[in-house]
Amino acid sequence: MPCCAAACWRRRIFRDAEFKIGTVTIIPAKFVLRRDKHVENLTVKELNSCCNLFHAHPGVVFARDRLLNEVWGYNYYGTTRTP
């Protein structure tokens, strides 16, 4: 399946289905992340990261470099560390 078609297929599934990652519930249709009574609004990039990385690969531990590449792309030249 071509990359573009796979991405469209994933979006269609994740757009409507509410899912859990640990104690966090993600509601893609509303761009919302909920933990207990605390609710956070998600950006498109945050929602895509949750769906495409964490929900699609349960139990996988990602290296920092892979996360940066998946989220920001290979042309991201920012630092990988916080001050």
Number of C-alpha atoms within 10 A of each C-alpha: 7 6 8 8 10 11 13 11 12 14 15 11 12 22 16 12 11 15 15 14 13 9 9 14 16 26 20 22 11 12 16 16 21 15 13 8 5 8 13 11 14 17 11 11 11 14 20 21 16 19 21 17 17 16 17 13 12 10 10 10 10 12 8 11 11 12 14 17 12 13 16 13 11 11 7 10 9 8 8 8 6 4 3
